[in-house]
Amino acid sequence: MTCIVALIDDTGRAWMGGDRAAQNYSYVDIISEPKVRRIGRMLIGGSGESWIINAVLLATWPTPQPEVEPFGWLVREVTPWLREFLKDMDGMWPNKEEGWPTCGTSFVLTLGGRLWRIGGQVGVLPLASRYYVDGPPQGDGVLFALERTAPGMAPAARIEMALSAAAHHALGVRPPFDIINDEKG
C-alpha cells in the first residue's frame, strides 16, 4: 500500500506528498526513491507496484504546451504514451475479472490547477475536489477535517498530517514523506 496526497491551495498552487513504503505481504521495505515527482508543469505520484511507479516517474513524459487544455491532452497524449510505455516494459497484464489489461498501479497528477487520476486501466479521471488521497481513507478524513477547521494551515503541513494519519493506521504507509509543489525552486 502507498499513500499519495495531492491538493490545490487557495492560490492555485499544486502540492503533492507521498510515503516511501513498499509492502510485500507482511513486511515493509523503505525505498530510497520518492513516489512523487515534478515533471514539467505537472506533479505526479504513483501507488501500487513500486517497480512500475519508479519506471514511470523516471521516464521522459510528453510535455504539455502552456496553452494546452489539460483533459484533452491527458486523454489524447498521455494515456496512449503511458499504455505503450507499460506494454514495452511488461507492466500491463490481463485482468481476469474484467477482461482488459491493467497495470496494478494508479497515478495522481496535477495540471492546470486541477487534480487528475489515471487508474489501472490507464483512463483519466478529472477530480472535482481540491484535494485527493490515493491510499488509506484516514488521509481523506484528515484533509476533509482540516479544510473546514484549519483553513489557514500550510499545505505542506496538511499533507504531512494526512500522510501521518495513514501511516498510523496502515502497515504499508511509512515515512519518510516527500512533499513537493509545482513552483520551480
OpenMM code with the backbone's topology and positions (N, CA, C; nanometers):
from openmm import Vec3, app, unit

residues = "MET THR CYS ILE VAL ALA LEU ILE ASP ASP THR GLY ARG ALA TRP MET GLY GLY ASP ARG ALA ALA GLN ASN TYR SER TYR VAL ASP ILE ILE SER GLU PRO LYS VAL ARG ARG ILE GLY ARG MET LEU ILE GLY GLY SER GLY GLU SER TRP ILE ILE ASN ALA VAL LEU LEU ALA THR TRP PRO THR PRO GLN PRO GLU VAL GLU PRO PHE GLY TRP LEU VAL ARG GLU VAL THR PRO TRP LEU ARG GLU PHE LEU LYS ASP MET ASP GLY MET TRP PRO ASN LYS GLU GLU GLY TRP PRO THR CYS GLY THR SER PHE VAL LEU THR LEU GLY GLY ARG LEU TRP ARG ILE GLY GLY GLN VAL GLY VAL LEU PRO LEU ALA SER ARG TYR TYR VAL ASP GLY PRO PRO GLN GLY ASP GLY VAL LEU PHE ALA LEU GLU ARG THR ALA PRO GLY MET ALA PRO ALA ALA ARG ILE GLU MET ALA LEU SER ALA ALA ALA HIS HIS ALA LEU GLY VAL ARG PRO PRO PHE ASP ILE ILE ASN ASP GLU LYS GLY".split()
positions = [
    Vec3(0.0846, -0.1177, 0.0000),
    Vec3(0.0000, 0.0000, 0.0000),
    Vec3(0.0889, 0.1237, 0.0000),
    Vec3(0.0371, 0.2280, -0.0477),
    Vec3(0.1041, 0.3566, -0.0551),
    Vec3(0.0007, 0.4627, -0.0233),
    Vec3(0.0478, 0.5816, 0.0090),
    Vec3(-0.0432, 0.6939, 0.0229),
    Vec3(0.0140, 0.8123, -0.0549),
    Vec3(-0.0626, 0.8591, -0.1511),
    Vec3(-0.0296, 0.9798, -0.2269),
    Vec3(-0.1367, 1.0825, -0.1929),
    Vec3(-0.0944, 1.2012, -0.1522),
    Vec3(-0.1859, 1.3082, -0.1144),
    Vec3(-0.1592, 1.4268, -0.2067),
    Vec3(-0.2635, 1.4804, -0.2663),
    Vec3(-0.2486, 1.5965, -0.3541),
    Vec3(-0.3529, 1.7002, -0.3171),
    Vec3(-0.3151, 1.8264, -0.3308),
    Vec3(-0.4119, 1.9329, -0.3082),
    Vec3(-0.3742, 2.0561, -0.3885),
    Vec3(-0.4748, 2.1357, -0.4141),
    Vec3(-0.4581, 2.2664, -0.4778),
    Vec3(-0.4870, 2.3690, -0.3698),
    Vec3(-0.3898, 2.4592, -0.3418),
    Vec3(-0.4101, 2.5565, -0.2344),
    Vec3(-0.4935, 2.6753, -0.2831),
    Vec3(-0.5183, 2.7702, -0.1944),
    Vec3(-0.6041, 2.8844, -0.2267),
    Vec3(-0.5468, 2.9752, -0.3345),
    Vec3(-0.4153, 2.9681, -0.3588),
    Vec3(-0.3531, 3.0492, -0.4633),
    Vec3(-0.3505, 2.9769, -0.5978),
    Vec3(-0.3951, 2.8501, -0.6005),
    Vec3(-0.3922, 2.7717, -0.7234),
    Vec3(-0.2666, 2.6877, -0.7391),
    Vec3(-0.1764, 2.6940, -0.6427),
    Vec3(-0.0539, 2.6140, -0.6482),
    Vec3(-0.0858, 2.4693, -0.6117),
    Vec3(-0.0252, 2.3766, -0.6840),
    Vec3(-0.0443, 2.2340, -0.6588),
    Vec3(0.0625, 2.1831, -0.5621),
    Vec3(0.0213, 2.0924, -0.4748),
    Vec3(0.1080, 2.0283, -0.3761),
    Vec3(0.0823, 1.8788, -0.3800),
    Vec3(0.1875, 1.8008, -0.3524),
    Vec3(0.1712, 1.6558, -0.3500),
    Vec3(0.2716, 1.5959, -0.2535),
    Vec3(0.2299, 1.4907, -0.1872),
    Vec3(0.3191, 1.4193, -0.0961),
    Vec3(0.2968, 1.2703, -0.1065),
    Vec3(0.4007, 1.1961, -0.0700),
    Vec3(0.3912, 1.0506, -0.0718),
    Vec3(0.4851, 0.9896, 0.0297),
    Vec3(0.4570, 0.8659, 0.0633),
    Vec3(0.5410, 0.7944, 0.1592),
    Vec3(0.6490, 0.7164, 0.0846),
    Vec3(0.7282, 0.6380, 0.1572),
    Vec3(0.8365, 0.5606, 0.0960),
    Vec3(0.8275, 0.4109, 0.1259),
    Vec3(0.7089, 0.3610, 0.1606),
    Vec3(0.6956, 0.2188, 0.1920),
    Vec3(0.6729, 0.1369, 0.0660),
    Vec3(0.7277, 0.0161, 0.0670),
    Vec3(0.6990, -0.0848, -0.0342),
    Vec3(0.6614, -0.2109, 0.0420),
    Vec3(0.5337, -0.2445, 0.0407),
    Vec3(0.4847, -0.3568, 0.1202),
    Vec3(0.4898, -0.4845, 0.0387),
    Vec3(0.5391, -0.5899, 0.1014),
    Vec3(0.5424, -0.7205, 0.0394),
    Vec3(0.4807, -0.8177, 0.1391),
    Vec3(0.3525, -0.8407, 0.1237),
    Vec3(0.2751, -0.9257, 0.2146),
    Vec3(0.2834, -0.8717, 0.3565),
    Vec3(0.3563, -0.9384, 0.4470),
    Vec3(0.3530, -0.8978, 0.5873),
    Vec3(0.4717, -0.8120, 0.6296),
    Vec3(0.5578, -0.7721, 0.5389),
    Vec3(0.6679, -0.6849, 0.5768),
    Vec3(0.6756, -0.5642, 0.4843),
    Vec3(0.7471, -0.4634, 0.5320),
    Vec3(0.7561, -0.3371, 0.4595),
    Vec3(0.9021, -0.2991, 0.4431),
    Vec3(0.9405, -0.2632, 0.3220),
    Vec3(1.0720, -0.2048, 0.2956),
    Vec3(1.0548, -0.0551, 0.2806),
    Vec3(1.1553, 0.0203, 0.3205),
    Vec3(1.1575, 0.1643, 0.2953),
    Vec3(1.2449, 0.1852, 0.1724),
    Vec3(1.1876, 0.2454, 0.0701),
    Vec3(1.2611, 0.2626, -0.0557),
    Vec3(1.3344, 0.3965, -0.0586),
    Vec3(1.4349, 0.4049, -0.1433),
    Vec3(1.5180, 0.5255, -0.1487),
    Vec3(1.4631, 0.6319, -0.2433),
    Vec3(1.3801, 0.5929, -0.3379),
    Vec3(1.3284, 0.6883, -0.4363),
    Vec3(1.1893, 0.7379, -0.3984),
    Vec3(1.1631, 0.8680, -0.4144),
    Vec3(1.0286, 0.9206, -0.3864),
    Vec3(0.9243, 0.8637, -0.4820),
    Vec3(0.8002, 0.8602, -0.4380),
    Vec3(0.6878, 0.8181, -0.5219),
    Vec3(0.6144, 0.9380, -0.5796),
    Vec3(0.6684, 1.0576, -0.5578),
    Vec3(0.6129, 1.1799, -0.6146),
    Vec3(0.7254, 1.2529, -0.6881),
    Vec3(0.6881, 1.3215, -0.7974),
    Vec3(0.7900, 1.3859, -0.8793),
    Vec3(0.7290, 1.5031, -0.9562),
    Vec3(0.8104, 1.6052, -0.9803),
    Vec3(0.7704, 1.7161, -1.0662),
    Vec3(0.8230, 1.6855, -1.2057),
    Vec3(0.7338, 1.6873, -1.3033),
    Vec3(0.7719, 1.6649, -1.4428),
    Vec3(0.7130, 1.7802, -1.5222),
    Vec3(0.7986, 1.8728, -1.5610),
    Vec3(0.7498, 1.9931, -1.6286),
    Vec3(0.6585, 2.0703, -1.5364),
    Vec3(0.5362, 2.1000, -1.5844),
    Vec3(0.4368, 2.1724, -1.5031),
    Vec3(0.3527, 2.0802, -1.4175),
    Vec3(0.3730, 1.9500, -1.4300),
    Vec3(0.2892, 1.8536, -1.3582),
    Vec3(0.3583, 1.8028, -1.2326),
    Vec3(0.2767, 1.7657, -1.1355),
    Vec3(0.3216, 1.6838, -1.0246),
    Vec3(0.2582, 1.5479, -1.0466),
    Vec3(0.3356, 1.4419, -1.0248),
    Vec3(0.2854, 1.3068, -1.0477),
    Vec3(0.3257, 1.2199, -0.9296),
    Vec3(0.2314, 1.1431, -0.8790),
    Vec3(0.2587, 1.0472, -0.7734),
    Vec3(0.1944, 0.9151, -0.8093),
    Vec3(0.2593, 0.8056, -0.7687),
    Vec3(0.2073, 0.6744, -0.8039),
    Vec3(0.1914, 0.5832, -0.6843),
    Vec3(0.0874, 0.5003, -0.6901),
    Vec3(0.0680, 0.3989, -0.5874),
    Vec3(0.0399, 0.2659, -0.6558),
    Vec3(0.0850, 0.1601, -0.5914),
    Vec3(0.0685, 0.0266, -0.6474),
    Vec3(0.2029, -0.0425, -0.6565),
    Vec3(0.2295, -0.1031, -0.7706),
    Vec3(0.3538, -0.1778, -0.7922),
    Vec3(0.4738, -0.0819, -0.7971),
    Vec3(0.5644, -0.0926, -0.6991),
    Vec3(0.6759, 0.0019, -0.6881),
    Vec3(0.7657, 0.0026, -0.8108),
    Vec3(0.7914, -0.1126, -0.8708),
    Vec3(0.8800, -0.1156, -0.9872),
    Vec3(0.8190, -0.0416, -1.1054),
    Vec3(0.6850, -0.0449, -1.1170),
    Vec3(0.6187, 0.0295, -1.2240),
    Vec3(0.6222, 0.1786, -1.1927),
    Vec3(0.5940, 0.2142, -1.0681),
    Vec3(0.5960, 0.3557, -1.0290),
    Vec3(0.7318, 0.4168, -1.0595),
    Vec3(0.8392, 0.3512, -1.0161),
    Vec3(0.9736, 0.4045, -1.0388),
    Vec3(1.0021, 0.4225, -1.1870),
    Vec3(0.9701, 0.3226, -1.2678),
    Vec3(0.9963, 0.3321, -1.4118),
    Vec3(0.9186, 0.4473, -1.4743),
    Vec3(0.7914, 0.4607, -1.4385),
    Vec3(0.7079, 0.5663, -1.4973),
    Vec3(0.7534, 0.7044, -1.4510),
    Vec3(0.7852, 0.7192, -1.3217),
    Vec3(0.8262, 0.8506, -1.2716),
    Vec3(0.9612, 0.8948, -1.3268),
    Vec3(1.0455, 0.7999, -1.3645),
    Vec3(1.1775, 0.8349, -1.4188),
    Vec3(1.1781, 0.8425, -1.5713),
    Vec3(1.0669, 0.8102, -1.6353),
    Vec3(1.0583, 0.8141, -1.7819),
    Vec3(1.0510, 0.9578, -1.8326),
    Vec3(1.0719, 0.9739, -1.9616),
    Vec3(1.0570, 1.1040, -2.0273),
    Vec3(0.9129, 1.1175, -2.0741),
    Vec3(0.8367, 1.1979, -2.0032),
    Vec3(0.6944, 1.2158, -2.0308),
    Vec3(0.6717, 1.3136, -2.1444),
    Vec3(0.5577, 1.3021, -2.2113),
    Vec3(0.5192, 1.4079, -2.3050),
    Vec3(0.5075, 1.5396, -2.2266),
    Vec3(0.5397, 1.6486, -2.2907),
    Vec3(0.5370, 1.7778, -2.2232),
    Vec3(0.4233, 1.8637, -2.2776),
    Vec3(0.3351, 1.9120, -2.1896),
    Vec3(0.2255, 1.9957, -2.2384),
    Vec3(0.2734, 2.1366, -2.2727),
    Vec3(0.2181, 2.1932, -2.3766),
    Vec3(0.2446, 2.3319, -2.4106),
    Vec3(0.1646, 2.4204, -2.3153),
    Vec3(0.2084, 2.5437, -2.2914),
    Vec3(0.1388, 2.6297, -2.1945),
    Vec3(-0.0098, 2.6485, -2.2230),
    Vec3(-0.0501, 2.6520, -2.3497),
    Vec3(-0.1904, 2.6795, -2.3832),
    Vec3(-0.2755, 2.5519, -2.3913),
    Vec3(-0.2191, 2.4365, -2.3618),
    Vec3(-0.2908, 2.3105, -2.3777),
    Vec3(-0.4086, 2.2994, -2.2805),
    Vec3(-0.5166, 2.2398, -2.3295),
    Vec3(-0.6321, 2.2099, -2.2453),
    Vec3(-0.6006, 2.0775, -2.1768),
    Vec3(-0.5896, 2.0757, -2.0415),
    Vec3(-0.5362, 1.9585, -1.9719),
    Vec3(-0.6100, 1.8272, -1.9957),
    Vec3(-0.7424, 1.8248, -1.9895),
    Vec3(-0.8150, 1.6991, -2.0004),
    Vec3(-0.7924, 1.6343, -2.1371),
    Vec3(-0.8102, 1.7127, -2.2417),
    Vec3(-0.7890, 1.6597, -2.3764),
    Vec3(-0.6468, 1.6118, -2.3969),
    Vec3(-0.5494, 1.6878, -2.3472),
    Vec3(-0.4094, 1.6498, -2.3620),
    Vec3(-0.3798, 1.5192, -2.2873),
    Vec3(-0.4320, 1.5058, -2.1657),
    Vec3(-0.4096, 1.3822, -2.0896),
    Vec3(-0.4706, 1.2620, -2.1617),
    Vec3(-0.5902, 1.2789, -2.2179),
    Vec3(-0.6572, 1.1689, -2.2880),
    Vec3(-0.5880, 1.1373, -2.4202),
    Vec3(-0.5553, 1.2408, -2.4999),
    Vec3(-0.5011, 1.2180, -2.6345),
    Vec3(-0.3519, 1.1898, -2.6383),
    Vec3(-0.2755, 1.2475, -2.5445),
    Vec3(-0.1294, 1.2346, -2.5496),
    Vec3(-0.0723, 1.1428, -2.4406),
    Vec3(-0.1159, 1.1642, -2.3178),
    Vec3(-0.0531, 1.0922, -2.2063),
    Vec3(-0.0978, 0.9469, -2.1987),
    Vec3(-0.2291, 0.9216, -2.2059),
    Vec3(-0.2715, 0.7821, -2.1881),
    Vec3(-0.2191, 0.6892, -2.2980),
    Vec3(-0.2183, 0.7278, -2.4260),
    Vec3(-0.1584, 0.6376, -2.5255),
    Vec3(-0.0080, 0.6165, -2.5001),
    Vec3(0.0621, 0.7248, -2.4638),
    Vec3(0.2051, 0.7113, -2.4330),
    Vec3(0.2254, 0.6167, -2.3152),
    Vec3(0.1458, 0.6338, -2.2084),
    Vec3(0.1611, 0.5520, -2.0888),
    Vec3(0.1285, 0.4053, -2.1172),
    Vec3(0.0232, 0.3780, -2.1946),
    Vec3(-0.0095, 0.2394, -2.2292),
    Vec3(0.1056, 0.1733, -2.3047),
    Vec3(0.1614, 0.2432, -2.4026),
    Vec3(0.2741, 0.1878, -2.4796),
    Vec3(0.3964, 0.1666, -2.3910),
    Vec3(0.4251, 0.2633, -2.3057),
    Vec3(0.5391, 0.2523, -2.2140),
    Vec3(0.5229, 0.1293, -2.1253),
    Vec3(0.4050, 0.1119, -2.0674),
    Vec3(0.3799, -0.0021, -1.9785),
    Vec3(0.3845, -0.1346, -2.0546),
    Vec3(0.3292, -0.1378, -2.1758),
    Vec3(0.3346, -0.2603, -2.2564),
    Vec3(0.4801, -0.2969, -2.2885),
    Vec3(0.5606, -0.1975, -2.3255),
    Vec3(0.7000, -0.2225, -2.3604),
    Vec3(0.7805, -0.2795, -2.2446),
    Vec3(0.7439, -0.2446, -2.1221),
    Vec3(0.8190, -0.2957, -2.0058),
    Vec3(0.7463, -0.4108, -1.9365),
    Vec3(0.6480, -0.4702, -2.0052),
    Vec3(0.5688, -0.5802, -1.9486),
    Vec3(0.5021, -0.5390, -1.8185),
    Vec3(0.4566, -0.4152, -1.8134),
    Vec3(0.3911, -0.3642, -1.6936),
    Vec3(0.2397, -0.3696, -1.6991),
    Vec3(0.1841, -0.4305, -1.8055),
    Vec3(0.0387, -0.4472, -1.8141),
    Vec3(0.0122, -0.5962, -1.8273),
    Vec3(-0.0929, -0.6430, -1.7637),
    Vec3(-0.1286, -0.7838, -1.7718),
    Vec3(-0.2800, -0.7966, -1.7742),
    Vec3(-0.3313, -0.9113, -1.8221),
    Vec3(-0.4771, -0.9272, -1.8309),
    Vec3(-0.5432, -0.9269, -1.6928),
    Vec3(-0.6520, -0.8568, -1.6834),
    Vec3(-0.7327, -0.8590, -1.5626),
    Vec3(-0.8376, -0.9680, -1.5829),
    Vec3(-0.8236, -1.0768, -1.5104),
    Vec3(-0.9100, -1.1939, -1.5322),
    Vec3(-1.0567, -1.1647, -1.5028),
    Vec3(-1.0843, -1.0741, -1.4084),
    Vec3(-1.2220, -1.0465, -1.3717),
    Vec3(-1.2915, -0.9552, -1.4723),
    Vec3(-1.2204, -0.8553, -1.5230),
    Vec3(-1.2838, -0.7579, -1.6113),
    Vec3(-1.2501, -0.7775, -1.7583),
    Vec3(-1.1459, -0.8561, -1.7886),
    Vec3(-1.1157, -0.8888, -1.9266),
    Vec3(-1.0331, -0.7881, -2.0041),
    Vec3(-0.9824, -0.6831, -1.9425),
    Vec3(-0.8974, -0.5891, -2.0143),
    Vec3(-0.7678, -0.5710, -1.9367),
    Vec3(-0.6649, -0.5193, -2.0037),
    Vec3(-0.5343, -0.5070, -1.9373),
    Vec3(-0.5359, -0.4067, -1.8224),
    Vec3(-0.4545, -0.4330, -1.7233),
    Vec3(-0.4378, -0.3429, -1.6099),
    Vec3(-0.2899, -0.3372, -1.5748),
    Vec3(-0.2508, -0.2332, -1.5021),
    Vec3(-0.1098, -0.2216, -1.4643),
    Vec3(-0.0883, -0.2329, -1.3142),
    Vec3(-0.1931, -0.2509, -1.2348),
    Vec3(-0.1761, -0.2660, -1.0910),
    Vec3(-0.1249, -0.1410, -1.0218),
    Vec3(-0.1352, -0.0296, -1.0887),
    Vec3(-0.0810, 0.0962, -1.0390),
    Vec3(-0.1775, 0.2079, -1.0765),
    Vec3(-0.1817, 0.3123, -0.9935),
    Vec3(-0.2574, 0.4310, -1.0309),
    Vec3(-0.1701, 0.5535, -1.0075),
    Vec3(-0.2016, 0.6590, -1.0780),
    Vec3(-0.1243, 0.7818, -1.0697),
    Vec3(-0.2161, 0.8990, -1.0410),
    Vec3(-0.1695, 0.9898, -0.9568),
    Vec3(-0.2376, 1.1155, -0.9303),
    Vec3(-0.1534, 1.2233, -0.9957),
    Vec3(-0.2172, 1.3140, -1.0693),
    Vec3(-0.1467, 1.4219, -1.1381),
    Vec3(-0.2088, 1.5556, -1.1025),
    Vec3(-0.1291, 1.6587, -1.1088),
    Vec3(-0.1803, 1.7951, -1.1009),
    Vec3(-0.1396, 1.8643, -1.2301),
    Vec3(-0.2322, 1.9348, -1.2881),
    Vec3(-0.2046, 2.0096, -1.4107),
    Vec3(-0.3161, 2.1108, -1.4295),
    Vec3(-0.2788, 2.2331, -1.4628),
    Vec3(-0.3787, 2.3371, -1.4893),
    Vec3(-0.4616, 2.3738, -1.3681),
    Vec3(-0.4038, 2.3646, -1.2492),
    Vec3(-0.4763, 2.3996, -1.1275),
    Vec3(-0.5822, 2.2987, -1.0879),
    Vec3(-0.5717, 2.1770, -1.1421),
    Vec3(-0.6694, 2.0714, -1.1138),
    Vec3(-0.5990, 1.9422, -1.0778),
    Vec3(-0.6774, 1.8500, -1.0210),
    Vec3(-0.6283, 1.7175, -0.9855),
    Vec3(-0.6863, 1.6151, -1.0818),
    Vec3(-0.6041, 1.5156, -1.1149),
    Vec3(-0.6422, 1.4111, -1.2097),
    Vec3(-0.5958, 1.2768, -1.1551),
    Vec3(-0.6632, 1.1710, -1.1948),
    Vec3(-0.6210, 1.0362, -1.1582),
    Vec3(-0.6189, 0.9507, -1.2835),
    Vec3(-0.5105, 0.8773, -1.3009),
    Vec3(-0.5021, 0.7773, -1.4077),
    Vec3(-0.5024, 0.6425, -1.3382),
    Vec3(-0.6076, 0.5640, -1.3616),
    Vec3(-0.6255, 0.4370, -1.2926),
    Vec3(-0.5529, 0.3219, -1.3594),
    Vec3(-0.5755, 0.2034, -1.3076),
    Vec3(-0.5069, 0.0826, -1.3517),
    Vec3(-0.5294, 0.0466, -1.4973),
    Vec3(-0.6432, 0.0853, -1.5551),
    Vec3(-0.6678, 0.0600, -1.6974),
    Vec3(-0.6200, 0.1781, -1.7823),
    Vec3(-0.5507, 0.2718, -1.7206),
    Vec3(-0.4895, 0.3877, -1.7854),
    Vec3(-0.5963, 0.4778, -1.8481),
    Vec3(-0.7014, 0.5039, -1.7719),
    Vec3(-0.8025, 0.6004, -1.8112),
    Vec3(-0.7925, 0.7226, -1.7212),
    Vec3(-0.8263, 0.8396, -1.7722),
    Vec3(-0.8133, 0.9658, -1.6989),
    Vec3(-0.9448, 1.0007, -1.6295),
    Vec3(-0.9349, 1.0324, -1.5006),
    Vec3(-1.0496, 1.0815, -1.4248),
    Vec3(-1.0217, 1.2237, -1.3795),
    Vec3(-1.1011, 1.3223, -1.4243),
    Vec3(-1.0868, 1.4579, -1.3711),
    Vec3(-1.1532, 1.4631, -1.2338),
    Vec3(-1.0793, 1.5055, -1.1331),
    Vec3(-1.1312, 1.5071, -0.9962),
    Vec3(-1.1886, 1.6439, -0.9638),
    Vec3(-1.3065, 1.6470, -0.9018),
    Vec3(-1.3748, 1.7730, -0.8725),
    Vec3(-1.3225, 1.8406, -0.7464),
    Vec3(-1.2708, 1.7644, -0.6543),
    Vec3(-1.2256, 1.8186, -0.5265),
    Vec3(-1.0922, 1.8915, -0.5401),
    Vec3(-1.0624, 1.9770, -0.4428),
    Vec3(-0.9329, 2.0466, -0.4385),
    Vec3(-0.8295, 1.9645, -0.3629),
    Vec3(-0.8682, 1.8458, -0.3149),
    Vec3(-0.7719, 1.7543, -0.2529),
    Vec3(-0.8105, 1.6117, -0.2890),
    Vec3(-0.7120, 1.5225, -0.2830),
    Vec3(-0.7361, 1.3829, -0.3163),
    Vec3(-0.6316, 1.2981, -0.2459),
    Vec3(-0.6742, 1.1825, -0.1966),
    Vec3(-0.5834, 1.0866, -0.1352),
    Vec3(-0.5995, 0.9536, -0.2070),
    Vec3(-0.4905, 0.9021, -0.2596),
    Vec3(-0.4880, 0.7683, -0.3171),
    Vec3(-0.4176, 0.6808, -0.2147),
    Vec3(-0.4953, 0.6099, -0.1345),
    Vec3(-0.4402, 0.5296, -0.0265),
    Vec3(-0.5422, 0.5135, 0.0834),
    Vec3(-0.4962, 0.4876, 0.2046),
    Vec3(-0.5893, 0.4642, 0.3152),
    Vec3(-0.6851, 0.5817, 0.3360),
    Vec3(-0.8101, 0.5520, 0.3725),
    Vec3(-0.9109, 0.6573, 0.3845),
    Vec3(-0.8855, 0.7559, 0.4990),
    Vec3(-0.7982, 0.7222, 0.5934),
    Vec3(-0.7710, 0.8153, 0.7032),
    Vec3(-0.7142, 0.9468, 0.6507),
    Vec3(-0.6357, 0.9422, 0.5443),
    Vec3(-0.5811, 1.0643, 0.4860),
    Vec3(-0.6900, 1.1562, 0.4340),
    Vec3(-0.7927, 1.0979, 0.3680),
    Vec3(-0.9065, 1.1767, 0.3206),
    Vec3(-0.9777, 1.2453, 0.4361),
    Vec3(-0.9982, 1.1708, 0.5434),
    Vec3(-1.0666, 1.2268, 0.6599),
    Vec3(-0.9918, 1.3437, 0.7198),
    Vec3(-0.8599, 1.3319, 0.7276),
    Vec3(-0.7781, 1.4413, 0.7812),
    Vec3(-0.7906, 1.5649, 0.6924),
    Vec3(-0.7786, 1.5488, 0.5609),
    Vec3(-0.7879, 1.6644, 0.4714),
    Vec3(-0.9263, 1.7272, 0.4756),
    Vec3(-1.0304, 1.6448, 0.4831),
    Vec3(-1.1665, 1.6951, 0.4936),
    Vec3(-1.1817, 1.7809, 0.6199),
    Vec3(-1.1344, 1.7269, 0.7326),
    Vec3(-1.1469, 1.7995, 0.8596),
    Vec3(-1.0642, 1.9271, 0.8594),
    Vec3(-0.9410, 1.9201, 0.8098),
    Vec3(-0.8545, 2.0386, 0.8120),
    Vec3(-0.9056, 2.1485, 0.7198),
    Vec3(-0.9659, 2.1111, 0.6083),
    Vec3(-1.0198, 2.2114, 0.5167),
    Vec3(-1.1276, 2.2948, 0.5866),
    Vec3(-1.1998, 2.2319, 0.6778),
    Vec3(-1.3086, 2.3006, 0.7464),
    Vec3(-1.2685, 2.3647, 0.8788),
    Vec3(-1.1695, 2.3087, 0.9459),
    Vec3(-1.1347, 2.3583, 1.0789),
    Vec3(-1.0062, 2.4391, 1.0839),
    Vec3(-0.9192, 2.4229, 0.9850),
    Vec3(-0.7912, 2.4946, 0.9848),
    Vec3(-0.7598, 2.5448, 0.8447),
    Vec3(-0.8459, 2.6331, 0.7908),
    Vec3(-0.8279, 2.6754, 0.6523),
    Vec3(-0.6961, 2.7485, 0.6263),
    Vec3(-0.6359, 2.8064, 0.7282),
    Vec3(-0.5099, 2.8776, 0.7081),
    Vec3(-0.3857, 2.7908, 0.7236),
    Vec3(-0.4035, 2.6629, 0.7520),
    Vec3(-0.2894, 2.5734, 0.7723),
    Vec3(-0.2114, 2.5585, 0.6422),
    Vec3(-0.0792, 2.5594, 0.6530),
    Vec3(0.0073, 2.5480, 0.5354),
    Vec3(-0.0181, 2.4159, 0.4629),
    Vec3(-0.0178, 2.4193, 0.3285),
    Vec3(-0.0445, 2.2969, 0.2522),
    Vec3(0.0495, 2.1814, 0.2878),
    Vec3(0.1777, 2.2092, 0.3032),
    Vec3(0.2729, 2.1016, 0.3358),
    Vec3(0.2385, 2.0379, 0.4700),
    Vec3(0.1952, 2.1181, 0.5665),
    Vec3(0.1580, 2.0654, 0.6982),
    Vec3(0.0317, 1.9801, 0.6876),
    Vec3(-0.0633, 2.0209, 0.6053),
    Vec3(-0.1852, 1.9419, 0.5860),
    Vec3(-0.1520, 1.8066, 0.5235),
    Vec3(-0.0637, 1.8087, 0.4240),
    Vec3(-0.0249, 1.6839, 0.3578),
    Vec3(0.0485, 1.5928, 0.4553),
    Vec3(0.1403, 1.6500, 0.5325),
    Vec3(0.2139, 1.5674, 0.6286),
    Vec3(0.1203, 1.5063, 0.7330),
    Vec3(0.0207, 1.5813, 0.7773),
    Vec3(-0.0739, 1.5282, 0.8749),
    Vec3(-0.1562, 1.4141, 0.8138),
    Vec3(-0.1990, 1.4280, 0.6887),
    Vec3(-0.2749, 1.3214, 0.6225),
    Vec3(-0.1891, 1.1964, 0.6047),
    Vec3(-0.0628, 1.2149, 0.5640),
    Vec3(0.0273, 1.1001, 0.5488),
    Vec3(0.0543, 1.0338, 0.6838),
    Vec3(0.0710, 1.1136, 0.7871),
    Vec3(0.0945, 1.0587, 0.9213),
    Vec3(-0.0255, 0.9776, 0.9696),
    Vec3(-0.1457, 1.0261, 0.9434),
    Vec3(-0.2660, 0.9518, 0.9822),
    Vec3(-0.2725, 0.8189, 0.9076),
    Vec3(-0.2414, 0.8221, 0.7790),
    Vec3(-0.2412, 0.6979, 0.7007),
    Vec3(-0.1357, 0.6010, 0.7538),
    Vec3(-0.0166, 0.6518, 0.7870),
    Vec3(0.0908, 0.5662, 0.8390),
    Vec3(0.0532, 0.5069, 0.9744),
    Vec3(-0.0192, 0.5819, 1.0540),
    Vec3(-0.0615, 0.5334, 1.1856),
    Vec3(-0.1572, 0.4143, 1.1735),
    Vec3(-0.2394, 0.4140, 1.0673),
    Vec3(-0.3436, 0.3126, 1.0542),
    Vec3(-0.3149, 0.2041, 0.9512),
    Vec3(-0.2142, 0.2200, 0.8674),
    Vec3(-0.1902, 0.1237, 0.7597),
    Vec3(-0.0452, 0.0751, 0.7617),
    Vec3(-0.0268, -0.0553, 0.7587),
    Vec3(0.1068, -0.1149, 0.7599),
    Vec3(0.1908, -0.0677, 0.6414),
    Vec3(0.1286, -0.0513, 0.5253),
    Vec3(0.2018, -0.0208, 0.4035),
    Vec3(0.2253, 0.1255, 0.3757),
    Vec3(0.2149, 0.2113, 0.4756),
    Vec3(0.2455, 0.3541, 0.4594),
    Vec3(0.3463, 0.3908, 0.5675),
    Vec3(0.4630, 0.4403, 0.5263),
    Vec3(0.5688, 0.4713, 0.6219),
    Vec3(0.6486, 0.5944, 0.5768),
    Vec3(0.6961, 0.6723, 0.6767),
    Vec3(0.7875, 0.7809, 0.6431),
    Vec3(0.9229, 0.7229, 0.6010),
    Vec3(1.0086, 0.8031, 0.5440),
    Vec3(0.9959, 0.9482, 0.5300),
    Vec3(0.8910, 0.9854, 0.4250),
    Vec3(0.8383, 1.1066, 0.4407),
    Vec3(0.7408, 1.1595, 0.3479),
    Vec3(0.8081, 1.2642, 0.2589),
    Vec3(0.7765, 1.2589, 0.1316),
    Vec3(0.8265, 1.3577, 0.0351),
    Vec3(0.7111, 1.4494, -0.0005),
    Vec3(0.7325, 1.5808, 0.0099),
    Vec3(0.6285, 1.6785, -0.0219),
    Vec3(0.6872, 1.7787, -0.1209),
    Vec3(0.6182, 1.7960, -0.2345),
    Vec3(0.6654, 1.8862, -0.3390),
    Vec3(0.5518, 1.9791, -0.3811),
    Vec3(0.5878, 2.0873, -0.4506),
    Vec3(0.4853, 2.1730, -0.5108),
    Vec3(0.5264, 2.2066, -0.6522),
    Vec3(0.4382, 2.2711, -0.7265),
    Vec3(0.4659, 2.2948, -0.8681),
    Vec3(0.5443, 2.4233, -0.8948),
    Vec3(0.5968, 2.4838, -0.7912),
    Vec3(0.6831, 2.6007, -0.8099),
    Vec3(0.8258, 2.5526, -0.8252),
    Vec3(0.8878, 2.5918, -0.9357),
    Vec3(1.0269, 2.5521, -0.9570),
    Vec3(1.1169, 2.6340, -0.8660),
    Vec3(1.2027, 2.5626, -0.7928),
    Vec3(1.2885, 2.6302, -0.6960),
    Vec3(1.4270, 2.6545, -0.7428),
] * unit.nanometer
topology = app.Topology()
chain = topology.addChain("A")
for resn in residues:
    res = topology.addResidue(resn, chain)
    for name in ("N", "CA", "C"):
        topology.addAtom(name, app.Element.getBySymbol(name[0]), res)
